[in-house]
Amino acid sequence: MSESLEEFYTNLLAITDPWEVTAIKRDSISREVVAKVALKVDSPLLCPICGVPAKLHDHRSRRWRHLDSCNHKTIVEADIPRVECAEHGVKQVVVTWAVKGSRFTAEFESTVLLWLKGDSISTVAENFRLTWDEVDGIMSRAVERGIDRRQKTTPKNIGIDETSFQKHHEYVTVILDKDTDSIIDILDDRKAITLKTWFETQGKSDLSQLKSITMDMWDPFINAVKKNFKDAQKLIAFDRFHVSQHFGRALDKVRSEEHRGFLTANEQSPLTRSKYQWLTNSQRTDNRSTRRKEFLQLSRLNFKTSRAWQIKEAASTLWNYSYMSVAEKNWQQLLGWISRCRLKPVIAVGKMVRRYFWGILNAIRLKANNSMLEAKNSCIQRIKKIACGFRNRKRFKNAILFHLGGLDLQPFPTR
């Protein structure tokens, strides 16, 4: 038995009870197909909130964009009944093919969301013949419902770090649940009051079971945690990669000053073009190259840069101890060496390490670092590059949560 055109579109558009396609209109000039949908005859009118039978109030005409069919732009059109409920007043009957507030079918939005995972808003808008704002609206609604669907979690290990939003020191704060590898939230800046307020007011995470909070040595973050957690002195762990970064910067300052000294004395500088050799991690697997062997000979010469490099390399080996007494002893020996090295940039780093030594010991004890969050920051910068930057924080935050928030974004729940 052949299928009618209306039955074909009922199946194509995934129209389910109590709705059905009643008519199809095709415009060959605009290449548009309009599927007229209506409630089946004798279908009861129910309040969408309480499900109690209600009387008809009026109809409202609505249109939804669907995926193209047979190279024609496809539109779903329906006169949606509004019912009058004794308890809830006048309410519009819920449709089965779209979510509330959208003028696109659920299947259309779902397809757009899949494209947005790999392409920019502009590219998706061009491919689907939409405006930039329409695509952004689909993304924003997806993030909003994903946040609403997110179940309350009890993270045990979180990471806090800032990432650049725009130039001129414009930052946002990223909070990562390291146990699920998903971003919990994005804060508008990196101030202590903002993070403190978030700890006090957010309701999607129970932070009472926290075992570690990893961060860099940024005082506003430290102060915010201390004001909200009584055992902050045991929770806070300073990220080893940020500490190593400070040692690397101090080394580069020493190298730069010594290099200029050679040039000022009209001598040929043996440090020429050696910057990245000093900063490269010696444990890398590609260190057996010819150039690296030459560098290791250079590092044995009696230069200030060589001493700074040896201190940096020694510091990089002090993070994997199992016994805290041994770890503390070796760090104290390193700090003693630093205090005697007569290299001002390195001595400044040593003073900083002494000031935050408790958090470094916590990181060793907890085996905690912010490597997962650094990886997320790299993804965030890629998102920003694909979008050619963001002009406001809300869209920037939406983009981060869309790609990295671990949210259920589909129009109808998938889990």
C-alpha positions as CSV (number, residue, x, y, z in Angstrom):
1,M,0.0,0.0,0.0
2,S,1.5,3.4,-1.1
3,E,2.2,6.0,1.5
4,S,0.6,9.4,1.2
5,L,2.6,12.6,1.2
6,E,1.3,13.6,4.5
7,E,2.2,10.2,6.1
8,F,5.7,10.5,4.5
9,Y,6.3,13.9,6.1
10,T,4.8,12.7,9.4
11,N,7.6,10.1,9.5
12,L,10.2,12.4,8.1
13,L,9.6,15.1,10.6
14,A,9.2,12.6,13.5
15,I,5.7,14.0,14.3
16,T,4.2,11.8,17.1
17,D,0.9,11.5,18.8
18,P,-1.3,13.4,19.4
19,W,-0.1,15.4,16.3
20,E,-0.2,14.6,12.6
21,V,0.7,16.2,9.3
22,T,-2.6,17.3,7.6
23,A,-1.4,19.1,4.5
24,I,1.8,19.8,2.5
25,K,2.3,23.1,0.5
26,R,5.3,23.5,-1.9
27,D,6.5,26.7,-3.4
28,S,8.7,26.0,-6.4
29,I,9.8,29.7,-6.7
30,S,11.1,30.0,-3.1
31,R,11.9,26.3,-3.0
32,E,10.1,25.9,0.3
33,V,7.9,23.1,1.7
34,V,5.5,23.9,4.5
35,A,4.1,20.9,6.5
36,K,0.9,21.8,8.2
37,V,0.5,20.0,11.6
38,A,-2.5,19.7,13.8
39,L,-3.8,17.8,16.8
40,K,-5.6,14.6,15.8
41,V,-9.4,14.6,15.9
42,D,-10.8,13.9,19.4
43,S,-7.4,14.4,21.1
44,P,-8.0,15.6,24.6
45,L,-6.8,19.1,25.6
46,L,-4.7,18.9,28.7
47,C,-2.9,21.5,30.9
48,P,0.8,21.1,30.0
49,I,1.7,21.6,33.7
50,C,-0.7,19.4,35.7
51,G,-2.1,17.2,32.9
52,V,-5.7,17.9,33.9
53,P,-8.3,18.2,31.0
54,A,-8.9,21.9,30.2
55,K,-11.1,23.9,27.9
56,L,-9.8,25.6,24.7
57,H,-9.0,29.2,25.0
58,D,-7.7,30.1,21.5
59,H,-5.0,29.2,18.9
60,R,-1.6,30.7,18.1
61,S,0.0,30.2,14.7
62,R,3.7,29.1,15.0
63,R,6.4,28.1,12.5
64,W,9.6,26.1,13.0
65,R,12.5,25.6,10.6
66,H,13.4,21.9,9.9
67,L,16.3,20.3,8.0
68,D,16.0,20.7,4.2
69,S,14.1,17.9,2.4
70,C,14.6,17.2,-1.3
71,N,16.7,20.4,-1.6
72,H,13.8,22.5,-0.3
73,K,13.7,24.6,2.9
74,T,11.3,22.7,5.2
75,I,9.0,24.5,7.6
76,V,6.7,23.0,10.2
77,E,3.6,25.1,10.7
78,A,0.8,24.6,13.3
79,D,-2.0,26.5,15.0
80,I,-1.1,25.6,18.6
81,P,-4.1,25.5,21.0
82,R,-3.9,27.4,24.3
83,V,-6.0,25.9,27.1
84,E,-7.5,27.5,30.2
85,C,-6.6,25.6,33.4
86,A,-8.5,26.4,36.6
87,E,-5.2,26.2,38.6
88,H,-2.6,27.5,36.2
89,G,-4.5,29.8,33.9
90,V,-4.0,30.1,30.1
91,K,-1.1,27.8,28.9
92,Q,0.0,26.8,25.4
93,V,-0.1,23.1,24.6
94,V,3.4,21.5,24.4
95,V,4.6,20.3,20.9
96,T,6.6,17.2,20.5
97,W,9.0,18.3,17.8
98,A,10.6,21.4,19.3
99,V,11.6,22.8,22.7
100,K,10.0,25.8,24.3
101,G,11.2,29.1,23.1
102,S,12.8,27.8,19.9
103,R,11.7,28.4,16.3
104,F,13.6,25.4,15.1
105,T,12.7,21.7,15.3
106,A,14.7,19.6,17.8
107,E,16.3,17.6,15.0
108,F,17.4,20.9,13.3
109,E,18.9,22.2,16.5
110,S,20.6,18.9,17.2
111,T,22.3,18.9,13.8
112,V,23.5,22.5,14.3
113,L,24.9,21.7,17.7
114,L,26.9,18.8,16.1
115,W,28.4,21.2,13.5
116,L,29.2,23.8,16.2
117,K,31.5,21.2,17.9
118,G,33.9,21.6,15.1
119,D,33.2,24.9,13.3
120,S,32.8,28.5,14.2
121,I,29.4,30.2,14.5
122,S,30.0,32.1,11.2
123,T,30.7,28.9,9.3
124,V,27.7,27.1,10.6
125,A,25.5,30.1,9.9
126,E,26.6,30.2,6.3
127,N,26.1,26.4,5.8
128,F,22.6,26.4,7.3
129,R,21.6,29.8,5.8
130,L,21.0,31.3,9.2
131,T,22.0,34.5,10.8
132,W,24.9,34.7,13.3
133,D,22.4,35.6,16.1
134,E,20.2,32.6,15.3
135,V,23.1,30.1,15.6
136,D,24.3,31.9,18.8
137,G,20.8,31.5,20.2
138,I,20.8,27.8,19.5
139,M,24.2,27.5,21.3
140,S,23.1,29.7,24.2
141,R,19.8,27.7,24.8
142,A,21.9,24.4,24.6
143,V,24.3,25.7,27.3
144,E,21.4,27.0,29.5
145,R,19.5,23.7,29.4
146,G,22.8,21.7,29.9
147,I,23.4,23.7,33.1
148,D,19.8,23.1,34.3
149,R,20.2,19.4,33.7
150,R,23.5,19.1,35.4
151,Q,23.2,17.0,38.5
152,K,24.7,18.1,41.8
153,T,28.2,16.7,42.1
154,T,30.6,16.2,45.0
155,P,34.1,16.9,43.5
156,K,37.1,15.8,45.6
157,N,39.8,17.6,43.5
158,I,39.4,20.9,41.7
159,G,41.7,23.2,39.9
160,I,41.5,27.0,39.6
161,D,43.3,29.0,37.0
162,E,42.9,32.2,35.0
163,T,42.8,32.4,31.2
164,S,43.0,35.4,29.0
165,F,39.7,36.8,27.6
166,Q,41.0,39.9,25.8
167,K,44.2,41.9,25.6
168,H,45.2,44.4,28.3
169,H,45.1,41.9,31.2
170,E,41.5,40.9,30.8
171,Y,41.0,37.5,32.4
172,V,38.3,35.0,33.4
173,T,38.7,32.4,36.1
174,V,38.2,28.7,35.1
175,I,37.2,26.1,37.7
176,L,37.7,22.5,36.8
177,D,36.4,19.3,38.4
178,K,39.5,17.1,37.9
179,D,37.7,13.9,38.8
180,T,35.3,14.3,35.8
181,D,37.6,16.4,33.6
182,S,34.8,19.0,33.1
183,I,34.7,22.7,33.7
184,I,32.3,23.5,36.6
185,D,32.1,27.3,36.0
186,I,33.6,30.4,34.5
187,L,34.0,33.5,36.6
188,D,34.0,37.0,35.2
189,D,37.5,38.0,36.5
190,R,40.2,36.8,38.8
191,K,39.5,38.8,41.9
192,A,39.3,37.4,45.4
193,I,35.7,38.7,46.0
194,T,34.4,37.0,42.8
195,L,35.8,33.6,43.8
196,K,34.7,34.0,47.4
197,T,31.2,34.8,46.3
198,W,31.1,31.8,44.0
199,F,32.1,29.5,46.8
200,E,29.3,30.9,49.0
201,T,26.5,31.0,46.4
202,Q,27.0,28.2,43.8
203,G,24.7,25.3,44.3
204,K,25.7,22.7,41.6
205,S,28.7,21.3,43.6
206,D,29.0,20.1,47.1
207,L,32.5,21.2,48.1
208,S,32.4,19.7,51.6
209,Q,34.4,16.6,50.5
210,L,37.3,18.4,48.8
211,K,40.7,16.9,49.2
212,S,42.8,19.3,47.0
213,I,42.5,22.7,45.4
214,T,45.3,23.2,42.9
215,M,46.2,26.7,41.7
216,D,49.1,29.0,41.0
217,M,50.6,31.3,43.6
218,W,48.0,34.1,43.0
219,D,47.2,35.8,46.3
220,P,43.5,36.6,45.5
221,F,42.8,32.9,44.8
222,I,44.6,31.9,48.0
223,N,42.7,34.5,50.1
224,A,39.3,33.5,48.7
225,V,39.9,29.8,49.5
226,K,41.2,30.6,53.0
227,K,38.0,32.7,53.8
228,N,35.7,29.8,52.8
229,F,37.6,26.7,54.0
230,K,38.8,26.2,57.5
231,D,41.4,23.6,56.4
232,A,42.6,25.7,53.4
233,Q,46.2,25.4,54.6
234,K,46.0,21.6,53.9
235,L,43.8,21.8,50.7
236,I,45.7,24.3,48.6
237,A,48.4,22.8,46.4
238,F,50.5,25.0,44.2
239,D,50.9,23.8,40.6
240,R,54.4,22.4,39.9
241,F,54.3,23.8,36.3
242,H,53.8,27.3,37.5
243,V,56.6,27.0,40.0
244,S,58.8,25.6,37.2
245,Q,57.8,28.6,35.0
246,H,59.1,31.0,37.6
247,F,62.5,29.2,37.7
248,G,62.6,29.3,33.9
249,R,61.9,33.0,33.8
250,A,64.7,33.7,36.4
251,L,67.1,31.6,34.3
252,D,66.2,33.5,31.2
253,K,66.9,36.8,33.0
254,V,70.3,35.6,34.1
255,R,71.1,34.4,30.5
256,S,70.0,37.7,29.0
257,E,72.1,39.8,31.4
258,E,75.2,37.6,30.9
259,H,74.7,37.6,27.1
260,R,74.5,41.5,27.1
261,G,77.6,41.6,29.3
262,F,79.6,39.6,26.7
263,L,78.4,41.9,23.9
264,T,79.1,45.1,25.9
265,A,82.7,43.9,26.3
266,N,83.0,43.5,22.5
267,E,83.4,39.7,22.9
268,Q,81.7,37.0,21.0
269,S,78.9,35.6,23.2
270,P,78.9,31.8,23.6
271,L,75.2,32.2,24.7
272,T,74.0,33.4,21.3
273,R,70.9,31.6,20.1
274,S,70.9,29.3,23.1
275,K,67.8,30.6,24.8
276,Y,65.5,27.7,24.2
277,Q,68.2,25.1,24.9
278,W,68.5,26.4,28.5
279,L,64.7,26.4,28.9
280,T,64.1,22.9,27.4
281,N,63.3,20.1,29.9
282,S,66.4,17.9,30.1
283,Q,64.2,14.8,30.5
284,R,62.7,15.2,27.0
285,T,63.2,12.2,24.7
286,D,64.7,14.2,21.9
287,N,67.6,15.5,23.9
288,R,70.1,13.2,22.2
289,S,70.3,15.4,19.1
290,T,73.7,16.8,18.0
291,R,72.7,20.3,19.1
292,R,71.7,19.1,22.5
293,K,75.0,17.4,23.0
294,E,76.7,20.7,22.2
295,F,74.5,22.5,24.7
296,L,75.4,20.1,27.5
297,Q,79.1,20.9,26.9
298,L,78.1,24.6,27.1
299,S,76.2,24.0,30.4
300,R,79.4,22.7,32.1
301,L,81.3,26.0,31.6
302,N,81.7,28.4,34.5
303,F,78.9,30.8,33.5
304,K,76.2,32.4,35.7
305,T,73.7,31.0,33.3
306,S,75.0,27.5,33.9
307,R,74.5,27.9,37.7
308,A,71.0,29.1,37.2
309,W,70.3,26.2,34.8
310,Q,71.6,23.7,37.4
311,I,69.3,25.2,40.0
312,K,66.3,25.0,37.6
313,E,67.1,21.4,36.8
314,A,67.5,20.5,40.4
315,A,64.1,22.0,41.3
316,S,62.4,20.0,38.6
317,T,63.4,16.7,40.2
318,L,62.0,17.5,43.7
319,W,58.3,16.8,43.1
320,N,57.9,13.0,43.1
321,Y,58.9,12.1,46.6
322,S,56.8,9.6,48.6
323,Y,58.2,10.6,52.0
324,M,57.5,14.1,53.1
325,S,60.4,14.4,55.5
326,V,62.8,13.6,52.6
327,A,61.0,16.0,50.3
328,E,61.2,18.8,52.8
329,K,64.9,18.2,53.5
330,N,65.8,18.3,49.8
331,W,63.8,21.4,49.1
332,Q,65.5,23.1,52.1
333,Q,68.9,22.1,50.7
334,L,67.9,23.6,47.3
335,L,66.7,26.8,49.0
336,G,70.0,27.1,50.8
337,W,71.9,26.7,47.5
338,I,69.7,29.4,46.0
339,S,70.4,31.8,48.9
340,R,74.1,31.5,48.2
341,C,74.1,31.6,44.4
342,R,74.5,35.4,44.1
343,L,72.0,35.4,41.1
344,K,69.4,38.1,41.9
345,P,66.5,36.7,39.7
346,V,67.0,33.2,41.1
347,I,67.2,34.5,44.7
348,A,63.9,36.3,44.1
349,V,62.3,33.0,43.1
350,G,63.8,31.3,46.2
351,K,62.2,33.9,48.4
352,M,58.8,33.3,46.7
353,V,59.2,29.5,47.2
354,R,59.9,30.0,50.9
355,R,56.8,32.1,51.2
356,Y,54.6,29.5,49.6
357,F,56.5,26.5,50.7
358,W,53.5,25.0,52.6
359,G,51.5,24.8,49.3
360,I,54.4,23.2,47.5
361,L,54.6,20.5,50.2
362,N,50.9,19.9,49.9
363,A,51.3,19.4,46.1
364,I,53.9,16.7,46.7
365,R,51.9,15.1,49.5
366,L,48.6,15.1,47.4
367,K,50.3,14.3,44.1
368,A,48.4,17.2,42.7
369,N,49.0,19.5,39.8
370,N,47.1,21.6,37.3
371,S,48.1,19.8,34.1
372,M,44.5,19.0,33.2
373,L,43.5,22.6,33.6
374,E,46.5,23.8,31.5
375,A,45.3,21.4,28.8
376,K,41.8,23.0,29.0
377,N,43.4,26.4,28.7
378,S,45.0,25.4,25.5
379,C,41.6,24.2,24.2
380,I,40.0,27.5,25.3
381,Q,42.6,29.5,23.4
382,R,41.9,27.4,20.3
383,I,38.2,28.1,20.7
384,K,39.0,31.8,20.9
385,K,41.2,31.6,17.8
386,I,38.5,29.8,15.8
387,A,35.9,32.5,16.8
388,C,38.4,35.3,16.0
389,G,38.0,36.6,19.6
390,F,35.0,37.4,21.7
391,R,33.6,40.9,22.5
392,N,31.7,40.0,25.7
393,R,32.3,37.6,28.5
394,K,28.9,36.0,28.4
395,R,29.5,34.6,24.9
396,F,33.0,33.6,25.8
397,K,31.7,31.7,28.8
398,N,29.0,30.0,26.8
399,A,31.5,28.9,24.2
400,I,33.8,27.4,26.9
401,L,30.9,25.6,28.7
402,F,29.5,24.4,25.3
403,H,32.8,22.7,24.3
404,L,34.4,21.8,27.7
405,G,31.6,21.8,30.3
406,G,30.6,18.1,29.9
407,L,26.9,19.3,29.5
408,D,24.0,17.4,28.0
409,L,23.3,19.9,25.2
410,Q,20.7,18.1,23.0
411,P,17.2,19.5,22.8
412,F,15.8,16.5,24.6
413,P,17.7,14.7,27.3
414,T,20.2,12.0,26.2
415,R,21.1,10.6,29.6
